[in-house]
Amino acid sequence: WNFIVWGLYFALFLLVEKLWLLPKLEKCRVLNHIYVVFFVVISFVIFNAAGMVEAMDCIKAMFGFGGVPAVSAEAIYYLRSYAGLILIGVVGATPLGAKAVAAIKKNRAGEKAVNLLESVVLLVLVLVVTAYLVDGSFNPFLYFRF
């Protein structure tokens, strides 16, 4: 049922957004981004849960309900372990990277350097992602549950 609820969840938000929220969201780009990230993260929980009870328990825990502390030793461990990736993700989600590349590409040497570095960065990224996947514990493919 959680997959059906997941689809209805997005249908409801698309309907509400198109009918009422779109003019308000277009005025403030920051609010628009926060809105999207918030509801997409909630949808990931619904999609990944084994059932709706588990999904609701996870959502309650995300907001400090259900007896789960907001800060724990485990949370600090994960924050320290993945701080670099979180920082890269936050910076990558902003237009800073595109602006920096555009500034470097203004001259011919900068354009050549960007073209060369792009391939190197993508190769390193593939290797890092592969290393994290190999290092992770067993996790069956999500779509096998269909």
Phi, psi and omega in degrees: 000334184295332178289324177291316177298320178301315178294318178294325177303310180291323178299316179298313182291325175295320178296310179298319181296312182294323184277324187231320191275337188305314179299324180289320181290328180290337181287327185233106182295324180294315178298322178300314180293317179297318178302311182295311182299317181302308185286331176290320178297317177299320180295326177299321180295315180298317183293321187275342185291151178287337179196173183290330177296315178297320179298314180295322177297318179294318180294318176299317180295327179298333183252017173088008177258164177088017175078011179262124181290149180293324179235128178221171178298323179294318179296319179293322177300311180294322178298317177292320182294323186247016182301318180297315179294322178297315179298316177299318179296318180295313179294321179292338179276357178255168179281007183299317181298314180296321179293320179295317179296318179297321179293321180290325183285001183296332177244167186296318180295320178295323179294319178295318180297317179296317179299320179289313182294330180300315179295318180295315181296318179295321177295315178298320179297317177298318179295318180295315180297318178297319178298318178294322178294318180293322182290332183292159178284174181301130178215105184297151182300131187301320186285352176293343181285347177289000000 
